Amino acid sequence: MYGDGPPLLLIPGLGSTRSVFDPIVPSLQRLRRVIVYDPRGVGDSDAGTRPFTMPLLAADAEAVLDATTTPQADVFGASMGGVVAQQLAVTSPQRVRHLILAATTPGGEHAVPADPRATEALLGKGARTPADAYRLACTVLYSTHFQRTHPEFIDEQVRIRAAHPVRGRVFTAQLQALREASGIWEHLREVRAQVLVMHGTADAVIPFDNARLLAARVPGARTRWFEQCGHLFFHERPEESARVIDEFLRD
């Protein structure tokens, strides 16, 4: 945990540890108690023996709230973490005050799929080392402009990921849970938390149309688009992302 103030739970995405939020935590912790964690099977968390499902991953997020003595929190879910956040809001609505869905999808059969070539790059298909795999993933995680103007940032992200590679079976288990998360869609109209949908318009990993679907499906959802940003828009524009989050949570 970082900082002090109203609690804000950050849920990482596919294959990501809590470090994925490092670019925005410093700004967020000035006014909030920021809670971050490694999802099941990633980083310092054990995978356990149960098959991965969205209800199980949402229960893990709720367990983090329990462990930090947090009855209710604002919740920010990025990418697959956004699907976990949706599941949490559906199954345990009393735990979620505000819900922020970043670069995410409705999950399951309702998701708009990416170009297969982008998915192959994300998964590091053909790479021989963890470093090569994540460098390949970066070609679709970030906009072409950001890749060209921030090569040192990309190099650091590759170094971090290569030092803590995700086990293949965990990656596969997460993907399977994501693909089978079709049951959430039917309950999104029941979400009563205040919702903000954030997305980069140049997202190659989760196409922008997914954000439009979510915004139309959740009653009263607000939107904030990051023009020409890629999947990890909060890496490309961290201060702006933190400011948008803070303004939404203050309202």
C-alpha positions in Angstrom: 0.0 0.0 0.0 1.0 3.6 -0.6 -0.2 6.9 0.7 -3.1 7.8 2.8 -6.7 8.7 2.2 -9.7 7.1 0.5 -8.7 3.6 -0.7 -8.1 2.8 -4.4 -7.5 -0.8 -5.5 -5.5 -1.3 -8.6 -5.9 -4.6 -10.5 -3.2 -5.6 -13.0 -3.8 -7.1 -16.4 -2.7 -10.2 -18.3 0.7 -11.5 -17.1 1.3 -8.2 -15.2 2.6 -7.8 -11.7 1.7 -4.8 -9.5 4.7 -3.0 -11.0 2.7 -2.2 -14.1 1.2 0.7 -12.1 4.5 2.2 -11.1 4.1 5.1 -13.6 0.9 6.4 -11.9 1.2 5.3 -8.3 3.4 8.3 -7.3 0.7 10.8 -8.4 -2.2 8.8 -7.0 -0.8 8.2 -3.6 -0.6 11.9 -2.8 -4.3 11.9 -2.0 -5.3 8.2 -1.7 -4.3 5.0 0.0 -3.3 3.0 -3.1 -3.6 -0.8 -2.8 -1.7 -2.9 -5.4 -1.1 -6.6 -5.5 0.3 -9.4 -7.7 -2.5 -11.5 -9.2 -2.7 -15.2 -8.6 0.3 -17.0 -10.0 2.2 -13.8 -10.9 5.1 -12.1 -9.1 5.0 -12.9 -5.4 1.6 -14.6 -5.5 1.1 -18.4 -5.6 -1.0 -19.9 -8.4 -2.8 -22.4 -6.1 -4.4 -25.5 -7.5 -7.9 -24.3 -8.6 -8.6 -23.6 -12.3 -8.6 -19.9 -13.0 -12.0 -18.3 -13.5 -13.2 -14.7 -13.3 -15.2 -15.3 -10.1 -12.0 -16.8 -8.5 -9.8 -13.8 -9.6 -12.5 -11.4 -8.4 -12.6 -13.3 -5.1 -8.8 -12.8 -4.9 -9.3 -9.0 -5.3 -11.9 -9.1 -2.5 -9.5 -11.0 -0.3 -6.9 -8.2 -0.8 -9.6 -5.8 0.4 -10.2 -8.0 3.4 -6.5 -8.3 4.2 -6.1 -4.5 4.1 -9.2 -4.0 6.3 -11.0 -2.1 3.5 -14.7 -2.6 3.5 -15.2 -0.6 0.3 -12.9 0.9 -2.2 -12.7 2.7 -5.5 -11.5 0.1 -8.1 -9.3 0.6 -11.1 -8.8 -2.4 -13.4 -6.5 -2.4 -16.4 -6.8 -4.8 -19.4 -7.7 -8.2 -18.0 -7.8 -6.5 -14.6 -10.7 -4.5 -15.9 -12.7 -7.7 -16.5 -11.8 -8.8 -12.9 -13.0 -5.5 -11.7 -16.3 -5.9 -13.6 -16.8 -9.3 -12.0 -16.1 -7.8 -8.5 -18.7 -5.1 -9.1 -21.2 -7.7 -10.2 -20.6 -10.3 -7.5 -19.8 -8.0 -4.6 -21.3 -4.6 -5.4 -21.1 -3.4 -1.8 -17.3 -3.5 -2.0 -17.0 -1.1 -5.0 -17.6 2.6 -4.7 -16.3 3.9 -8.1 -15.3 1.6 -10.9 -12.7 2.6 -13.5 -12.3 0.3 -16.5 -9.1 1.0 -18.4 -8.1 -0.5 -21.8 -10.4 -3.4 -21.2 -13.2 -5.6 -22.7 -16.6 -7.0 -21.8 -14.9 -10.4 -21.9 -15.9 -13.7 -23.4 -17.9 -13.8 -26.6 -18.9 -10.2 -26.4 -15.3 -8.9 -26.7 -14.2 -7.4 -30.0 -11.1 -9.4 -30.9 -7.8 -7.9 -31.9 -6.0 -8.6 -35.1 -4.4 -12.1 -34.8 -1.0 -10.6 -35.6 -1.3 -8.3 -32.6 -2.3 -11.2 -30.3 0.7 -13.2 -31.5 3.0 -10.3 -30.8 1.4 -9.8 -27.3 2.1 -13.5 -26.6 5.7 -13.2 -27.8 5.1 -15.9 -30.4 8.5 -17.1 -31.9 10.6 -15.4 -29.2 13.4 -17.4 -27.7 13.9 -15.5 -24.4 11.6 -13.7 -22.0 13.3 -10.4 -23.0 12.7 -11.0 -26.7 9.1 -12.0 -25.9 8.3 -8.8 -24.0 10.1 -6.6 -26.5 7.9 -8.1 -29.1 4.8 -7.5 -26.9 5.9 -3.8 -26.6 5.4 -3.4 -30.3 1.6 -3.7 -29.7 1.4 -2.5 -26.1 2.5 1.0 -27.0 1.7 3.4 -29.8 4.2 3.6 -32.6 4.9 7.3 -31.7 5.7 6.4 -28.0 8.0 3.5 -29.1 9.9 5.9 -31.3 10.2 8.7 -28.8 10.7 6.7 -25.6 13.1 3.8 -26.4 14.7 4.1 -23.0 11.3 3.5 -21.3 10.7 0.4 -23.4 14.2 -0.9 -22.6 13.5 -0.6 -18.9 10.1 -2.3 -19.2 11.8 -5.2 -21.1 14.4 -5.4 -18.3 11.8 -5.6 -15.6 9.7 -8.2 -17.3 12.6 -10.3 -18.3 13.8 -10.4 -14.7 10.4 -11.7 -13.6 9.0 -13.8 -16.4 5.4 -15.2 -16.2 5.1 -18.9 -16.2 3.5 -20.2 -19.4 0.8 -22.2 -17.6 -0.3 -19.1 -15.6 -0.5 -17.1 -18.8 -2.5 -19.8 -20.4 -4.8 -20.0 -17.4 -5.4 -16.3 -17.4 -6.2 -16.3 -21.1 -8.7 -19.1 -20.6 -10.4 -17.3 -17.8 -10.7 -14.2 -19.9 -12.2 -16.1 -22.9 -14.8 -17.8 -20.7 -15.9 -14.6 -18.9 -19.1 -14.2 -21.0 -21.4 -14.3 -18.0 -20.5 -10.8 -16.8 -22.1 -9.1 -19.8 -25.6 -10.0 -18.7 -25.2 -8.2 -15.4 -23.4 -5.0 -16.5 -26.7 -3.1 -16.7 -27.1 -3.9 -12.9 -23.9 -2.1 -11.9 -24.7 0.8 -9.6 -21.2 2.0 -8.9 -20.2 5.2 -10.7 -18.2 4.1 -13.8 -15.5 5.6 -15.9 -14.3 3.9 -19.1 -10.7 4.9 -20.2 -9.1 3.8 -23.4 -6.3 4.6 -25.9 -7.7 5.2 -29.4 -4.7 3.4 -30.9 -5.0 0.3 -28.7 -3.9 -2.8 -30.8 -4.3 -5.3 -28.0 -7.9 -4.5 -27.0 -9.6 -2.6 -29.9 -11.2 0.7 -29.1 -14.6 -0.7 -30.0 -14.6 -2.6 -26.7 -14.6 0.7 -24.8 -17.6 1.9 -26.7 -19.4 -1.4 -25.9 -18.7 -1.1 -22.2 -19.7 2.6 -22.1 -23.0 1.8 -23.8 -23.7 -1.2 -21.6 -23.1 0.3 -18.2 -25.8 2.7 -17.0 -24.5 6.3 -16.7 -20.9 5.4 -17.6 -18.5 8.3 -18.3 -15.7 8.0 -20.8 -12.2 9.4 -21.4 -10.4 8.6 -24.5 -6.6 9.1 -24.9 -6.1 10.0 -28.5 -3.4 8.1 -30.4 -2.3 6.2 -27.3 -1.8 2.5 -27.2 -2.9 -0.2 -24.8 -0.9 1.0 -21.8 -2.0 4.6 -22.2 -1.3 5.3 -18.5 2.4 4.6 -19.2 2.3 7.0 -22.2 0.5 9.7 -20.3 0.9 8.9 -16.6 0.3 12.4 -15.1 -2.8 13.0 -17.3 -4.2 9.5 -16.5 -3.7 10.1 -12.7 -5.4 13.5 -13.0 -8.4 12.1 -14.8 -8.7 9.3 -12.2 -8.5 11.8 -9.4 -11.1 14.2 -10.9 -13.5 11.3 -11.4 -13.1 10.0 -7.9 -13.6 13.5 -6.4 -16.9 13.9 -8.2 
